[in-house]
């Protein structure tokens, strides 16, 4: 099974460089256009459905992709929500980084919790869709936390994901592997081909 993990399209808060987190912000026009581009990139795959986070920016992205690919728009998964950044949400990212170096926001949801719940959502998707390949639309920090949980690394080791970028994870007998990040193959991807 392969899952395409898509970061949602752009919102006005992304454009203004504000900390979004669990705040429920819709796509802007650029975000809608980015979702169409993401669908075109995914068009060659053999996907069975598109599922998402319940936050509207992810759900709107998922609906656009599903429509373009003539796929089922599957359910939302609460565990795919973006990390809750507490009192930092809505603030300019530059201010957040100045006030809390290293994003040490005292009331944010811990990174490890985010990765574990994200992986739990992927397991629920496997249970629902079996061995078929599924498109999963979620959020940048959540996705990096999932990669970190799979690889046993820190989420800050991974690059920032562009809006509507696609990453692939695979699940086999030995568990999950990160295959691509933002379209760039990883070592696990190369090993999979051997």
C-alpha positions in Angstrom: 0.0 0.0 0.0 1.2 3.5 -0.9 -0.3 6.7 0.5 0.2 10.0 -1.2 0.5 12.6 1.6 -0.5 16.0 0.3 -0.1 19.3 2.1 -3.2 21.4 1.7 -3.2 24.4 -0.7 -2.4 28.0 0.3 -4.6 30.0 2.6 -4.5 33.8 3.3 -2.7 33.0 6.6 0.0 31.1 4.7 0.3 34.1 2.4 0.6 36.5 5.3 3.0 34.1 7.1 0.8 33.6 10.2 1.0 30.6 12.4 -2.1 28.5 11.4 -2.0 25.3 13.4 -5.4 24.0 14.3 -7.1 27.2 13.4 -9.7 26.4 10.7 -8.8 28.7 7.7 -10.1 28.1 4.2 -8.2 28.0 0.9 -7.6 31.1 -1.1 -7.8 31.3 -4.9 -4.1 30.3 -5.2 -4.7 27.3 -2.9 -7.6 26.1 -5.2 -5.3 26.4 -8.2 -2.5 24.5 -6.3 -5.0 21.7 -5.6 -5.6 21.4 -9.4 -1.9 21.1 -10.0 -1.6 18.5 -7.3 -4.4 16.5 -9.0 -2.5 16.6 -12.3 0.7 15.3 -10.6 -1.4 12.4 -9.1 -3.2 11.6 -12.3 -0.8 8.8 -13.3 -1.4 6.9 -10.0 -3.9 4.1 -9.3 -5.7 5.8 -6.4 -8.8 4.4 -4.8 -10.0 7.4 -2.8 -9.1 10.8 -1.3 -9.3 11.3 2.5 -8.3 14.3 4.6 -8.1 16.2 7.8 -11.4 17.7 8.9 -9.9 21.3 8.7 -11.5 23.1 5.8 -8.2 23.9 4.0 -7.4 20.2 3.8 -11.0 19.2 3.0 -11.3 21.7 0.2 -8.0 20.5 -1.3 -9.2 16.9 -1.0 -12.5 17.7 -2.7 -10.8 19.4 -5.6 -8.3 16.5 -6.1 -11.1 13.9 -5.9 -13.2 15.8 -8.4 -10.4 16.2 -10.9 -9.4 12.5 -10.6 -13.0 11.2 -10.5 -12.4 9.5 -7.2 -14.4 8.9 -4.1 -14.1 11.7 -1.5 -13.7 9.6 1.5 -14.0 10.5 5.2 -12.1 12.9 7.4 -9.8 11.7 10.2 -9.5 13.8 13.3 -6.0 12.5 13.9 -4.9 14.2 10.7 -5.5 17.7 12.1 -2.6 20.1 12.2 -0.5 20.5 15.4 -2.1 22.8 17.9 0.3 25.7 18.4 -1.7 27.1 21.3 -1.2 30.9 22.0 1.0 31.2 18.9 -1.8 30.6 16.4 -2.7 33.7 14.4 0.6 35.4 15.2 3.1 36.3 12.5 5.6 33.4 12.2 8.5 35.9 12.6 7.1 37.0 16.0 6.5 33.4 17.1 10.2 32.5 16.3 11.4 35.6 18.2 9.2 35.0 21.3 9.7 31.2 21.4 13.1 30.2 19.8 13.0 26.7 18.4 9.2 26.9 18.6 9.3 26.2 22.3 5.7 27.5 22.6 4.7 26.5 26.2 1.1 25.5 25.4 1.6 23.8 22.0 0.8 20.1 21.4 4.0 18.1 21.7 5.6 17.0 18.4 5.8 13.3 19.5 2.0 13.3 20.2 1.4 14.8 16.8 3.5 12.1 15.0 1.9 9.2 16.9 -1.7 10.4 16.2 -0.8 11.0 12.6 0.5 7.4 12.3 -2.6 6.2 14.0 -4.7 7.9 11.3 -2.6 6.2 8.6 -3.3 2.8 10.3 -7.1 3.6 10.3 -6.8 4.4 6.5 -5.2 1.0 6.0 -8.0 -0.7 7.9 -10.6 1.1 5.8 -9.0 0.7 2.4 -6.9 -2.4 2.6 -4.0 -2.7 0.1 -5.3 0.0 -2.2 -3.4 3.3 -2.7 -5.0 6.4 -1.2 -4.5 10.1 -1.4 -4.4 11.7 2.1 -4.6 15.5 2.4 -3.3 17.0 5.6 -0.9 19.6 7.0 2.8 20.3 6.8 3.9 20.0 10.4 1.7 17.0 10.9 3.3 15.3 7.9 6.9 16.0 9.0 6.0 14.6 12.5 4.7 11.5 10.8 7.9 11.1 8.8 9.9 11.6 12.0 7.9 8.9 13.8 8.4 6.5 11.0 12.1 7.2 10.7 12.9 7.7 14.4 14.2 11.2 13.7 13.3 14.8 14.7 10.6 16.5 12.6 12.9 19.5 12.2 15.3 17.2 10.2 12.8 17.4 7.3 12.3 20.3 4.9 9.3 22.6 5.0 6.7 21.2 2.6 5.3 23.5 -0.1 1.6 23.9 -0.3 0.0 21.1 -2.3 3.2 19.2 -2.5 3.1 15.4 -2.5 5.1 12.9 -0.4 4.8 9.1 -0.5 4.8 6.6 2.3 4.6 2.9 1.8 3.4 0.1 4.1 4.8 -3.4 3.8 5.4 -6.4 6.0 8.1 -4.6 7.9 6.0 -1.5 8.6 6.0 2.0 7.2 8.7 3.6 5.0 9.0 7.2 3.8 9.5 7.0 0.0 9.5 10.6 -1.1 9.3 14.0 0.6 7.9 16.7 -1.5 8.5 14.6 -4.6 12.2 13.9 -3.7 13.1 10.2 -3.3 14.5 9.1 0.0 16.9 6.2 0.8 13.9 4.1 1.7 12.6 4.6 -1.8 15.8 3.5 -3.3 15.9 0.4 -1.0 12.3 -0.4 -2.1 13.5 -0.8 -5.7 16.2 -3.3 -4.8 
